[in-house]
Amino acid sequence: MVIKRHFPKIVTADDLQLIKITNDNRNVILDELFYVYQNNFDHLKYWHHGWKELIFKNVSEIKKYIRKSHLVVYVICKNKKIIGCMEINRMRKDDENNKYRDLSYWIDKNHTRKGIMYKCLLFMDKIFLEQGINILQTQIDMKNEPSINLMKKLGFRQFCASFMISKDGKTTLQTYSFMKRIKLNI
C-alpha cells in the first residue's frame, strides 16, 4: 500500500461529508462551526470540560487553538450544514514503529445517537490506513456513556483510566483511554 502524505480535503460517507479545514476555507467554515459550538456549549461539557483553552469566545480563538495544537480538523456536515467536528492530533511513533494519532470529536445535540459519528469514524479508518497510521487513541470522560459505548462498538479497547486535577484544584477530570489497532478488512 502506498502511504499518502496528506489527508483528503473532502470525505463522503453515505449522506455525510467531512470537510477538512484548510487555509482556503477556514473563515467560512469556522464561522458556522463557532455558531454550532455556541449553541451546544452545555451539551459539549464532556468535550471542553470547562478548560480555558477549549472555551472559545470567537473564531480567532478557534484558529489559534488549531494552529497551536497542530490539528487536522474536519467538520461533519449533513444536508450541507455543519453538525460536528473531528480533531486529529499529530502523529507519534513508538519503538516498534507503530504510528499513533489521537482523536477527539463532538456532534450537535440534535444529531446524537443517530449513528452519524459511528459512520464518520468507521469510514475514517480507511483514511488513517492510507496515512500509515495503525493505532488510534482517544480519551473519553468516564460519565460520557454514549461515547464509551461508541468506542466499544468501533472496536476500541480501554487501556487505562486517568484522574486529573487542575492547578487550582477546582476542576477534576476522570477519563478512560481507548485504543484501536487499525487493520485492513479484506
N, C-alpha and C positions, 0 to 999 in steps of 0.2 A: 504494500500500500504506500502511495506517495503522501508524505506529510505536507499538509497545506500550512502556509505561514500566517494567513490572515483569516479571521472569522468572516463569514459571508455577511453582506450588508442587509439582506432580507432572507428570512427563512419562513416558508409557508408550511403550516401543519394543519391540514384539513381547512376549517373555516377561520383559522387564526393566522396572524402574521407576527413575526418577531422582527423588529426593525432595529438595527444597530445604530446607536447614537454616534454620529461622526461629526467632523468639523462642518461639513456641508449642511447637515440637517438639524444640528443640535438646538438652535434657537427656537425653531418652530416646535419641535418635539418636546423640549424641556418646558416650554410654556404650558402645554397641555398636561404633561406629566406632573408638573407642580400643582396644577389645579386638582388633579385626581388625588395627589398626595394630601393636599389640604383638606379635601372633602372626606378623606379616610383616616385622618390623623389618629383619632381614638382607636379605630379598628386596627391600625398598624402598630399598636403598642408592643406587640411581640417582635416586631422588626426593629423599631427605633429605641425601645426601652427607655425613652427619655434622655438618651445620650446627647450631649451637646452637639457632637459632630453629625448627628442624624436628624437634628431638628433644624429644618430649612425654613428660613424666613422669605427667601426669594430664589429666583432661578440662578443668580450668580453664586449663591452658596452651594447649590447642587453641582454646578460646573466645577467649583473649587474642590468639592468632595471627590468627584470623579477623577479629576486631574491628580490630586494629592494621593489618592488611593490606587492610582494606575489601574482603573477598572475598565473592562469591556462591559458595556451596558446595552441591553436590549429592552425596548419597550414591547409590551404584549398588546396587540390590537385585535379587537373583534368588531366587525362591521365598521372598520376604518376609524374606530375610537380607541384611544389608549385606555387599558383597563388594569395595567400592572407593569411590573418591571422585573428584570433578572440581571443580577450583577455577577460577573465572573472575575475573580481576582487573578493576580499574577501567577504564572506557572512557577512551581517549585519542583526540585528533584531531590531524591534521596540517594543513598549509597548504592542501592540496587538498580538505579537508573529509572525508577518509577517517576512518572511525571504527574504532579498533583495540581488541581485547581480547586479553590474554594468557591462556593457559590452561595448566593442568597437571593431571595425573591420575595415579592409581595404582589397581592392582587386586590382589586377593588372589592369592597364588602358585598356588593350586589352580584359579583361573579364567582363567589366562593362555592365550593362543594358542587361544582358542575363538571369536573374533570378537565378543566382548562389548563391548570398548572401541570397536571399529570401528563396531558398531551404535549405540552411545551417541553417539559424536562425529559420525557421519553424520546421525543424527536431530537432533542439536542445531543443525546448520546452519540448519534452518528457524526455530528459536527465535532464533538470532543475527540472521537476516534480519529477523524481526519486531521485534527490538530496534534496528534501523537500523545494525547492525554489519556492515561489509563486509570487514573484514580480521581474520583470527585469526593469532596468533603463538604459538609455543612454543619452549622450549629443551629439547634432548634431550642427555643425556650421550653423548659420542662412542662409548662402549662399549656403549650400550643398543641393540643391533641390532634387537630386536623393535619398539621404539618408532620407530626410524628408518624401518624398513620400513612401519610403520603410517602414519606421516606421508606417506610417498610414495604409499601405496595410497589415502589420503584426498585426494590432490591437493595436498598442501602441497609447497612447493619450498624447498630450502635456500638461504638468502641470506647466511649468514656463519658463521664459526667463531670461538669465543672461548676464551681461556685465562685463567683467574683463579687468583690465589694469595691465600690467606688472609693476614690481617695478621701472624700469627706465622710465616708461611712454611712451615707444616707441611702444609697442605692445598692441593691443586690441583684444579681442575675444568676439564675441556675439554668444550665443548658445541658443538652445531650449532644454529643458529636456523633455524626453519622458518616460512614464511608461506603463508597461503592466502587468496585473494580469494574471498569468498562471493558466489555469484550464484544467482539463481532458476533452477532447472531446469524449463523449460517443455516 
